[in-house]
């Protein structure tokens, strides 16, 4: 039975309908699914979403793709995206995403997935599509959006100046000024407007200031 499933399902991640369609030849497909789960030949990530068991996988599964599928609409952002882009040094074990729905947290057999609610006006901008080698893709915040989302999650920070913003970014998030210089200041202005945030306007102004200072040093 598992060999039949492997022939019918090309990817490691699949949903309940795909699983059911692949078992059409069996009289009681739901009982077969229960048996597959009991033997750990497939793993339930959450209701309606599955992976092949470790001994049955042909390739590593994609946690980023799972993050998009577990709860939506959503896309990866915050700490996980910042490390993915090399902006922060600490590896984020929890896959962090933003959503326009309720904030949620999922503990699954393959790790933790956290979703933070942001305003709809800010949700729809700053999204990149990351292509996988097999032709599929997942959604992730662009670097500027991931940083903006993270800054907006910081409560009671009292950041009111560019100097204070720089101190927060370097001390709290451990982002190097040289990495900030690579961001798109104009894109940050657009995100700040979508969030209606003075704090993000400070961030955009800081990035522009760092870029201008570097340009002046290069021309000196």
Beta strands, then each sheet from edge to edge (+ up, - down):
strand 1: 13-15
strand 2: 42-46
strand 3: 49-52
strand 4: 74-76
strand 5: 95-99
strand 6: 104-108
strand 7: 111-117
strand 8: 127-131
strand 9: 137-141
sheet 1: 1+ 3- 2+
sheet 2: 4+ 5- 7- 6+
sheet 3: 8+ 9-
end
